[in-house]
Amino acid sequence: MNYRHAFHAGNFADVFKHVALALMLRALHKKDTPICYIDTHAGAGRYDLAAPEAQRSGEYAGGIGRLWGEAEPAAVLGEYLEAVRALNPDGRLRFYPGSPLIARQLLRAQDRMVLCEKQPEQCAQLKLEFSGAARVAIHERDGYEILKALLPPAERRGVVLIDPPYEQVDEFDRIVSGLAAAAQRWPTGVYVVWYPIKDRAAVARFYAAVRASAWRKVLVAELMMYPEDTAFRLNGCGLLIINPPWGLDESLAAAMTLLRERLGSTASPPGALTWVAQD
């Protein structure tokens, strides 16, 4: 496996994804009934920003590094930043939480987590991170398998985060196939797909495939940091959200406006929030 998230932890894409995840979990908590958080590509759990990989890329400086010093963050960023501060109680930015730790900070006692990571070393780190934790199941297996094997969860409410490394040329196709399987098993679940924006044609094909599927409530949020004709870099990223909780579009729109400003987007346009499919 060539991709190593340690080089990219805390960058603008992580910030966007994790702010949205925090807003989504809070929206689901408007009901008292328990939820299940499912992460198909969970990673190692936490990342050391002082490690050689993070220091070499320096990507976190343009992401969480731009938000860390805010004394009074806006409400839509507050719970996300609280989750990051929970790993850095001395006030110095050293560790960055992956999605499982963001979720752990926000989930309630009655909620449950299912984490999947097929890379043995990262899965071992994840198990160590959650050692002794109640209501957490960790699987060392291909994340797409659980979209067939473990759905629907007993709670019947919750969110599935699909965030693969996009090393395979057919990754979008695998996601569409996985979502098709999920639609048969848990059509009322919330599904969130993170994706990079490097090749607009590939993203457009992905949208078209989802639009042609059984899903009828699909929200897309894109945050662009650099002009799309900038070569050989991650110019932006997106979130495709199936069955978004009520009100998420409004809170996410507010968060995106702030992030474009705080993170210094130079793209024009700097992204958008649109419905790919809507009843």
N, C-alpha and C positions, 0 to 999 in steps of 0.2 A: 504494500500500500504506500503510495507516494505522498498522499495528502496527510499533513499533520496539522491539526487545528491549533497546536501550541504556537505556531507562527502567526496565527490570525486572531487569536482570542482577544476579545475586547475591542475589535475594530468596528467601523461604522455599521457593518452588516450584523454583527453580534448585537450591538446596541439596539438597532431597529427591531430585530427579531425578538429580543428579550423584553423590550418595552411593550411590544404588541402582546407577548405571552402574559405579562403581568396584567395588562388591561383585560385580556380575555378571561383569565382565571378570576379576576375580581368581578367581572360581569356574570360569570357562572355562579358565583357565590351569592347572588341576589336571592337564590332559593336555598333553603336549608338542607335539602336532600343531598346526599354525598355525591361526589364526582370521582371519576378515575382519570388520571393523567397518564397518557401512554406516549413514550418517546421511542421512535423506531431506530434512531441513530444517536444514542445518548452521549457518546464520547466518554471522556475520563472524569467528568464531574467538575473539577476545578483546574485552573491553569495558573502557573506561577509567572507573573509578568516580569520578574527579575531573572528568569531562566534565559539561557543563551538564545533559544529560538525566538522568544518574544522581543528580546533586546535587539536581535539581528534585524527583524522585520520592522520593528517600531510602529506597527500598525495600530496598536492600542492607543498611542498618543493622539491619533486623529479620531478616536472613538470615545471610549470611556474617559480617556485623559482630558477631553474637552468638557466633560460634564462633572468630573469628580469634585471640583472646587466650589460648586454652586451651594451657597449656604442655605438658600430657600428655593429649592427647585419647584417648578410648576407641578400642580397636582397630578397631571397625567404621567409625569416622570418619577413621582415620589416613591411609589412602592418598588419600582425597579431599582432605584438608587439605594433604597433601604436594603434590598437583597444583596447588592454589591457590598455595602458597608458592613453587613453581617459577617463577611469573610475578612474584613479589615478593621477590627474593632479599635486598633490604635490610631486610626485616622490616616494612615499612610496607604496608598494604593499599591498593593503587592499581589493580591490574588483576584482572579476573575472567575465568577461562577458560570459554568455551563448551564444549559437549559434545565437539567435535573435539579440543580441547586437553586435556581430561580424558583422553580415550582415548589421545592421543599419549603422555602421561606414563606410561600403564599398559601399553600394548602392547609386545610383545617384538619382537626383530629379525626373527623369522620371520613376524610377523603383518602384515596389510595393512589399509588404510583406503580406503573409497570415500565421498566427501563430495559431497552435492548441495545446491545453493542457486540458486534461480531469480532472485533479485534481483541485478541486475548489480553494483551498488555493493558489496553484501555479499560476493558471490562474488569480486570483485576483491580485497577485503581478505583473504578466506580464502586465495586463491592466493598473495598476498604473504606471509602467515603461514607457509605451507608451501613456500615457494620453495626448490627444491633438495632437498626431502625425498624420500627413497626410499620406494617401496611405498605411495604416496598418490596416488589419482586424484580429481580434482575436476571436477564436471560442473555447468555452468550450465544447468539444466533443471528441470522440474517434478519434485518428489521422488517423486510417486506413479508416474511413468513407469518409474523404475528397479525398482519392484517387479515389473514385467513384463519389462523389457529386460535387467536385469543379474543376475537370479537364475536358478539358484543360483550362488554364487561358486565359483571353482575349489577353494577350501579345503574346501568342504562343511561347515565349522563356522564359527559366528560369530553375530553379533547385529545386528539392524536396529533402529535407533531412529527412531521416527516421532513428530515433535514439531512439528506445524504451528502457525501463529499463531491458528487458530480465528476467523478473520475471516468465513469463509463460513458461512452458516446450515446448509449441508449437509455440514459438515466431517466429522462422525461417519459419515455415509453414504459419503463418499469413503474414509475409513479402512477401513470394512468391505469395500468393493469392492476396495481395494488388498490387504487381507489375504486375500481370496478368491483373487485372482490369485496371491499369494505362496504360498498353500497348494498350488496346482497345480504350482508350480515348485520350491519348497523347503520341503516339509512338516516337515523336521527342524530348521529354523532357529529361533533365538531371536528373538522380536519383542517390542519394548517400545513401548507407546503412552503418551505423556504426555497428560493432558487436564485442563482446568480444571473445578472444581466450582462452578458458579454456578446451574445449573438442574438440579435432581436428576432431573426427569422425563426430560430429554434423556440424562443419564448412564444411567438405568435402561433406556432404549430401546437404547442402545449395548450394554450388557451382554447384553440379550436377543438382539440380532442376533448377537453373537459366540457366545453360548451355542447358538444355532440353526445355527451354521456347522459346518465340518468339524473345527475344533480341539477337542481333547479334554483338553488340559492347560493351563488358563488361571488364573493367579494375579492377584488384584487387591489393590493396596495403596493406601490412601487416607490422606492426612494432612490433617486439618481444623485450621485455625487460628482460625476465627471461627464462631459459630453460623450454621447454614444459613439462618436467617431474616434475616441481616444483608444489607441490600439494596445493590446497586450496587458490589460489590467481589468480589474473588477470595477466597472463603471457605475454599477448600481446593483440593487437586489430587490426582490419582490416577495410578497406573501400572498399565496392563493388560499383563501379561507372559505371552506364549505360549511354552510349552516352557521354563520357567525352569530354570536349571542346578540340579543336586542340591545341597541345603543352602541355597539362596538364601533360601527362606522364613524360615529360622531367623535368618540374619544380618540380613535386612531387618527382621524383627520387632524385633530388638535395637536396630537403628539408629533405627527409628521411635519406640521408647520414649524414647531419648535426645533425639531431635529435638523431640518434643512438649515435653519439659522445657526444653531449651536455648532453643528458639525462642519459648516462652511461649504455647502454645496455650490459648485460652479457650473452645474448642468442647467440647461434651458431647453425644455421645461425640467424642473427638479423632481419630477415624478407625479403620480396621480393616484387617486382612490376611485375605482370604478367597479361597476357590477358587470361581471362576465355573463352571469345568468341570474335572473330574478323573476319569481312568480308575479 
